[in-house]
Amino acid sequence: MKNKLLLSILAAFGLAGASSQAQTVTFVDVATSGDYVRIETGTGASTAVDATVLTRSQRWTKDKVYILARNVIVPSGVTLTIEPGTLIRAERPSKGQGASGAEAALSPADPGALVVARGGRIIAAGTSDAPIIFTTMDDPNVPGGAATIPAYENYAITNGIGSGIVANRTQLRTWDVATGTPGQGEYTLRGGAPIAGAVNSYTNDITSAQSYWAIDGKWGGIVLAGYAEVVMNIANNTSALTTSINNGTINVSNGNLSGPSGVQLIEGMASFPVYSLGGGDNDNDDSGILRFIDLRYGGYVIAADKELNSYSFYGVGKNTVAEFLADWNNADDSYELWGGALNLRHCVSAFPGDDGLDTDQGYLGTVQFFVQLQNNAVDASGNTSARATVNIGDSMSENDGPESGNSAVPYSVYTLANATFVGRGYNVIAERTSANGYSLIEPATGPNYKDNGSAKVYNSIFMDSPHGAMMIMDRRSVGDTGNIGSGGNSAINRFYVARSSGGFDAAGRAADLATTDNGAAAAPDGLFNNVWFFRCGLLDTSIAGIDGKYASLSELNADKATNSNWWVANGTNNLFPDRTDRSQRGSNGNGNSFRANPAALITVITNSPGVKFDQDPGLSVPYNHRLSGIDLRVTTASARDLTNSAIPTNYGSGNRKLNADATFVGAVRDNSWFRGWNFASQSGIFANTAQAIVPNVVISVDANNRPVVTYGAEANVKYTIEASADNKGYAPVRTESSGTAGNKSWTDTNNTVGTAPLFYRVIAL
């Protein structure tokens, strides 16, 4: 059997195929797709909000284009299967209900989004040559191009007004706005009540190479909710593992959830209480498969501080598979995880509006091979991309524990390995003033830890964070004389205070990753091991406590011309901001400066094994823009082959198992595995030399009936062989360096070919 498995690459996949489809396109509005759906109206909200609920398991096929006109919910007991190569387009509702054109504050909008509720499952297993694409209605950069855009979505035209609803159901039609007759014309998207006296047009706004940099927030995103642990409203100093699950009461009129324990309310879903919670007590829960998904222009803003993400995971269990995922220009976070134990592999965050990776409420999973790029505000010539500056990224990752002031367990002690985070670079980021009138300092640093949030970080790169390497925060105000290590809910405690009891999560778990367990040597929950911080802390600012090396870009460039170490920060003041004015740090926190990175903690971090500051790992990344010439492969010899890599080897099996043989810094050693199957790859931001390595693979059987994996190798490339018993969760079983080019073979001596199926794949690292 010969194939290229999961990494066969379709060259110039989206743009090259844009005009290749001449046949008629079949559109399926999911809301009107037959007897397998029903429309549910949210109860109690000030404005009716509808959702489409799948009533039976169904399969979406690649020969059709599917339209999400509102939230599409996969409820308990139902499985949605999406074929490789399927295109899903989502509607953004018009904002025409209020006098100012904004959604009513207390009634969430109904953007196109896919919500897999607790007990529901999704099997969306794309391939690299046939990824599953979720995008906005008017994105032409897909296989089939503009032909896959519906000409018009409007219905029941009365006196020139399109209501968008016919008997509580929607349907796709063509209509000519200019003449008021059927025919081809620009399509109009509607949501909510019509605006008197006008058709609310929504025209194709991704028409040029420049415009696709600026667009975001056009629809919702993908939401998975499971039954795994969530540390939400668990009593202080109490374990979520021993607390009964209480779904609480949802006030659908204002979106508030009262009296819950162990569950999290899905943003924007308050009107549908049956489907709107994630969390439970089963970390082994299985919500299905997400593989080779390309998601673009999501992150619809429902209301203030309630934005949808590209991928939202609420209490998702570890038997769910999430790998080879990508997003582009999301208006909020790329990947947000509320509790649970989901494991992410080979994921791309391209230009999130907020954080690329956001963890919260006791998240305990693992993330390996993760790429994040922030800030597409300007191009190589300094031209703006027209994207709103508020949506060009925050800190590189945001990591929370329980709600502020709570010391419930399990702590958020997830594991991050082989990640490459590229920050905003050197672009001026001004102070902004909140609605309450106080100055809000939001330094753009490397990872940000708060509220008992922590992580064990291995073999990773954080570079170009303009205000410093990291932000590890306390709830104590600047000037407070309290010692670090006092106060049970400080993220500083997780990195500073050694703990030797309570399992790896402080709640008693000893399974999977027992790096800190009863009887083991005391160690902090959070740590950095072989983590490189490069070109951090270069942006100067007048804000007290947020220091930097260069006051202006011209000053940087002038120094760069004569100073070979222009990118070396000026000591700890540049690398470690000592304060933040984040409003949520305390009940009276608005305008208060809360401390971060105290001197004793800095000593712990800088003395951590393998941690390096201001050392070049050899990536090719422009320091003041993110739109061209990017090559994420490490080229420095010491970064390519670590001598003291310490990625844990004892973490489960299947999709839970970390590849401990990824003994290099960052997400990419030899193989740009993110090339060819997502829009970030097609957009032209990556250097032409940074290609994906695609081994041909042959599976055979030897004389002893043992599987033999043969693959075509390139010279001096590191490869990993992964195995699976179900073609779902894969675990690394062998990693080897090729040395010379040619066919390489490996025999699996632990298995024989029999009645049970065996699956293998080979991925270059």
LUMBA-5460 format. One record per residue (C-alpha): residue in three letters; y, z, x. Coordinates in steps of 0.1 Angstrom, whole numbers, plus 5000, padded with zeros to 4 digits. Layout:
% LUMBA-5460
AlaYZX...
END
This chain:
% LUMBA-5460
Met500050005000Lys503249895016Asn506649985003Lys509950125014Leu509550434992Leu512750614984Leu514950465011Ser514850095005Ile518449995005Leu520049724983Ala522849575004Ala526349584989Phe524549694957Gly527349734932Leu530049494944Ala527749204953Gly526149214919Ala529349234900Ser529248874887Ser525548804889Gln524748894853Ala525348614828Gln523048714800Thr524048894769Val524349274775Thr522749504749Phe524849814743Val523350124727Asp525750374713Val523550684716Ala525050834684Thr523850544663Ser520650464681Gly518350524652Asp516050794638Tyr515950984671Val519351144669Arg521551344646Ile525251424646Glu526151794646Thr529651914639Gly530752224658Thr531452514634Gly534552734633Ala536652534657Ser540252454646Thr539452084650Ala535951934643Val534051854674Asp530951644671Ala527851624693Thr524951384693Val521551574694Leu518351404704Thr515751494678Arg512751354697Ser511851264732Gln513050914741Arg513350674770Trp516450494781Thr515650164798Lys517449954824Asp517849644802Lys520449824781Val523849994786Tyr524050334770Ile527250474756Leu527950844755Ala530750864729Arg530651254729Asn528451524742Val524851414740Ile522551714739Val518851724749Pro517652034730Ser514652254736Gly511352074733Val512851734739Thr512551524771Leu514951244780Thr513450984804Ile515850744821Glu514450444839Pro515550354874Gly518450114874Thr519850224840Leu523550224834Ile525150494813Arg528850474803Ala530750764789Glu533850774767Arg536950984774Pro538451104741Ser542051024733Lys544351314735Gly546451244705Gln545951544682Gly548951754692Ala552551674692Ser552551654730Gly549551434732Ala547251714745Glu544151854730Ala544552154708Ala544252454731Leu541552634711Ser539352334702Pro537452174731Ala537551794733Asp534351594729Pro534151384760Gly531151174768Ala528751404787Leu525051464790Val523951824783Val520351934789Ala520052264770Arg517652544778Gly514152424771Gly515152064772Arg514051834801Ile515351524818Ile513351284839Ala515951064856Ala514050954887Gly516050654901Thr515350484934Ser517650384962Asp517450014952Ala517750104915Pro519850424912Ile520850554878Ile524550514873Phe526750744851Thr530350624850Thr533450574829Met533650304802Asp535850074823Asp534150074857Pro533349714867Asn531849794901Val528249814889Pro525349564888Gly526349314861Gly530049384866Ala532549354838Ala529949204815Thr528549564811Ile531849694797Pro531949694759Ala534849464748Tyr536049704722Glu535150044708Asn536850094675Tyr535950084639Ala537150104603Ile540549944611Thr542850044582Asn546549944583Gly546249884620Ile544750234627Gly541350274641Ser539750614632Gly536850584655Ile534550744629Val532550584601Ala530650824579Asn530451064608Arg528850804630Thr530250564656Gln529350204663Leu530349944689Arg532249644676Thr534549384690Trp538049354676Asp541249174686Val544149424686Ala546849164686Thr545648964656Gly543749244637Thr540649014635Pro537249034649Gly536848884684Gln537248964721Gly540049194731Glu540649504751Tyr538549794739Thr540050114726Leu538550454728Arg539150714701Gly538451074698Gly539551314671Ala541951224643Pro543850894644Ile547550884654Ala549650764624Gly551050424628Ala549450304660Val546250204676Asn545650434706Ser544750174732Tyr542850274763Thr542649964786Asn540649884816Asp542350074844Ile539950014873Thr540849654880Ser541749654917Ala540449784950Gln543350034951Ser542950174916Tyr539450314920Trp540750564945Ala543150704920Ile540950744888Asp539351074879Gly538551294849Lys537650994827Trp534651164810Gly532451474813Gly529451484836Ile525851604837Val524951954826Leu521652124830Ala520952474816Gly517752664823Tyr516153004820Ala516653134855Glu518553454865Val522353464860Val524353774871Met526753764842Asn528054084826Ile525354284843Ala526454644846Asn527954764879Asn525254854905Thr522554724881Ser519954454887Ala519854144865Leu516154134871Thr515654454851Thr518354404824Ser517354254791Ile518753914782Asn521453934755Asn522853604743Gly525953784730Thr528253644704Ile530253324707Asn533653294690Val533652924684Ser537252914674Asn538553024708Gly535552974731Asn535153334740Leu531653494746Ser531353864740Gly528554104747Pro526253894768Ser524053984797Gly522253744819Val523653424804Gln526653204811Leu528553004785Ile528652624792Glu532252514794Gly533252314764Met530152394744Ala531352694724Ser531252504691Phe527452464695Pro526052814700Val522352704699Tyr522852484730Ser525652644748Leu524052914771Gly522252904804Gly520353184820Gly517253404815Asp514553564835Asn512353284848Asp513353154882Asn510452914881Asp511952724852Asp511652344852Ser514452124837Gly513051804851Ile514151554878Leu517451424889Arg516951174918Phe519150894930Ile521950944906Asp525350794912Leu528050964891Arg531650844891Tyr535050954877Gly533851264858Gly535451604854Tyr537251584821Val539751874816Ile538852034783Ala541552304785Ala543352514811Asp540852634837Lys537952464817Glu537052154835Leu533751974835Asn532051904869Ser529951604881Tyr526851824881Ser526952164863Phe523852384867Tyr523652694845Gly520652924854Val518552624865Gly515052714879Lys513552624913Asn510852384898Thr513652144888Val514051864913Ala517551764923Glu517851524953Phe519651214964Leu522651284941Ala526151154946Asp529451164929Trp532850994933Asn536351114924Asn535451394901Ala538451584888Asp536951924895Asp533852034914Ser531051804925Tyr528152054922Glu528652394905Leu525752644902Trp525952944880Gly523053164891Gly519553024891Ala517452914920Leu517852534920Asn517452354953Leu519552064963Arg518551804989His520351495002Cys523551524981Val526951354985Ser530251494973Ala532851224977Phe536451334970Pro536151624945Gly539251744929Asp538352104937Asp535252214956Gly532352004966Leu529852294964Asp530652584941Thr528152874938Asp528553174914Gln526853444895Gly523953524918Tyr522853174929Leu519753204951Gly518652854959Thr518752634990Val520852334999Gln519952105027Phe521351765039Phe524651795021Val527751575027Gln531251645015Leu534351445020Gln537751565007Asn541151405003Asn541551034995Ala545251074990Val546350825017Asp544850535035Ala544750445072Ser548350315070Gly549750625052Asn549850455018Thr549150674989Ser546150614968Ala548050724936Arg545551004930Ala547151324918Thr547651554947Val546351854927Asn543051674926Ile542451614964Gly540251914971Asp540452284977Ser538352485002Met535252315014Ser532952534993Glu533652824969Asn531053104968Asp531253384943Gly529053674932Pro529353844898Glu532753874881Ser535554024901Gly535054404905Asn531354394898Ser528654494923Ala525654394902Val522654224919Pro521153994929Tyr523953894952Ser524653524958Val522753484991Tyr521753124989Thr520752925020Leu522752625033Ala521352405061Asn522352075077Ala525552025059Thr528651825070Phe531851925053Val534951715061Gly538151875047Arg541551745038Gly542651675073Tyr546251685083Asn548151625051Val551051835039Ile550052065011Ala552952254995Glu553052584978Arg552952564941Thr554252794914Ser552052914886Ala552952924850Asn553853284854Gly556353214880Tyr554653364910Ser553953184943Leu550353084945Ile549053034980Glu545852844981Pro544952775017Ala542552485023Thr540052635046Gly536352585053Pro533952785031Asn535553045008Tyr533553365000Lys534753614974Asp533353874949Asn530153954967Gly529553584974Ser527753495006Ala525453245022Lys523053205051Val524452895068Tyr522452705095Asn523052395116Ser526152285098Ile529552135105Phe532952235089Met535752015102Asp539351925094Ser540052225072Pro543852235077His544452605072Gly541552755091Ala537752775096Met536952995067Met538153245041Ile536053555036Met537953775011Asp538454135001Arg539954274969Arg542154494989Ser545854394992Val547354315026Gly548554635041Asp545854845024Thr544455095049Gly540955085035Asn538255005060Ile536154695056Gly532654785043Ser534055015017Gly534254884981Gly530954744968Asn532054404957Ser533854254987Ala532453935001Ile533454075035Asn530654335030Arg528054065027Phe528853935062Tyr529754265078Val527454535065Ala523854535075Arg521254585048Ser517554665052Ser516354725016Gly516354554983Gly514654234993Phe516453925004Asp518753934974Ala519454314971Ala517554314938Gly514054354951Arg512854004956Ala510653984987Ala509153634979Asp510153294993Leu512753395019Ala512153745031Thr514753745059Thr515954085048Asp513254295032Asn512254655029Gly511254775063Ala512754475081Ala515454495106Ala518854555091Ala520954245088Pro523954125068Asp523253905037Gly525653635049Leu525453475083Phe526353175104Asn523753035128Asn524452715148Val527552635128Trp530252425144Phe533952435133Phe535952145146Arg539652045142Cys540352335119Gly543652515115Leu545952235126Leu548352235096Asp551252465100Thr553052615071Ser555952855064Ile553653065042Ala553153405057Gly549753465070Ile548753095068Asp549252975104Gly548652645120Lys549052455152Tyr551352165143Ala554452175121Ser554351805113Leu552051505116Ser554551345141Glu554251655163Leu550551635162Asn550551265172Ala552951325200Asp550751605215Lys547651385209Ala549151125232Thr549151355262Asn546751635254Ser543051565254Asn542451895236Trp545051845208Trp542451945182Val541852295197Ala543452555175Asn545752825188Gly543453125186Thr542253325156Asn545553315138Asn544952945132Leu541252965126Phe541153275103Pro543953315076Asp544453685070Arg545453665033Thr545353485001Asp547253504968Arg544453394946Ser545353534912Gln541853634902Arg541253874930Gly542254174909Ser543554274875Asn547054304888Gly546554024914Asn549153784903Gly551453744932Asn549754004954Ser548553904988Phe544954004992Arg543454035027Ala540853815043Asn539153775076Pro539854125091Ala539654155129Ala536254335128Leu534754055107Ile536153785130Thr534353955159Val531053945139Ile531453575131Thr532553455166Asn529653645182Ser527053485158Pro524353285175Gly525252925181Val528552935164Lys531152715181Phe534852665175Asp536752355187Gln533752175200Asp533351805191Pro530051715175Gly530751355180Leu531451225145Ser533850935139Val536251065112Pro540050995110Tyr541851325110Asn544551235085His542851015059Arg539450955044Leu539350595034Ser537850405064Gly535950415096Ile533850725088Asp530550775107Leu528851105101Arg526151075127Val526351335154Thr526451185189Thr527051485212Ala523751565229Ser523951935223Ala524651875186Arg521751625182Asp519051855197Leu519652225193Thr517652445216Asn517852755194Ser517652625158Ala516652905134Ile516252745100Pro513852975080Thr510252845078Asn508953075052Tyr510652945021Gly508152844995Ser506652494991Gly507352164974Asn511052094967Arg511752464977Lys510752425013Leu513452385039Asn512852135068Ala512952375097Asp512552085121Ala515951945113Thr517152085147Phe520551915148Val523952005135Gly525251855103Ala523651635076Val523051325097Arg521351285130Asp520350915131Asn520150795096Ser523050745072Trp520750825043Phe523650815018Arg524250445024Gly523550174998Trp522850354966Asn526150504955Phe529850404951Ala530950614981Ser528850375002Gln530150064984Ser533750164986Gly534150065023Ile534950415037Phe532050415061Ala531950235095Asn529749925095Thr527650075123Ala526650375102Gln523750215084Ala520750355067Ile517350345085Val514650215062Pro511050255075Asn508250045061Val505450275051Val501650205047Ile499250465034Ser495550415044Val492450625047Asp490450695080Ala486750715084Asn486751085074Asn488551005041Arg491751155053Pro495151005045Val496950815073Val500650755071Thr501950455092Tyr505550375094Gly507850145114Ala510050345137Glu513250265155Ala513750395191Asn514850755196Val515050835159Lys513751155143Tyr511551115112Thr510051355087Ile506951295067Glu506951465033Ala504051515009Ser503651584972Ala500751644948Asp502751524918Asn505351274930Lys507951524920Gly508551794945Tyr508151694981Ala507651925011Pro508051835048Val504651835066Arg505551655099Thr508651585119Glu508551375150Ser510851175174Ser509950815177Gly510750765214Thr510150395215Ala510250145186Gly507150035168Asn504550155143Lys503750525143Ser500750685126Trp500051035115Thr496751165100Asp496951445074Thr494051655086Asn494651915058Asn493751685030Thr491051435020Val491351154995Gly489651264962Thr490351304926Ala493651484931Pro496551234938Leu498551254970Phe501951104976Tyr503851065009Arg507250945019Val508950895053Ile512650965058Ala514650925090Leu516851215098
END
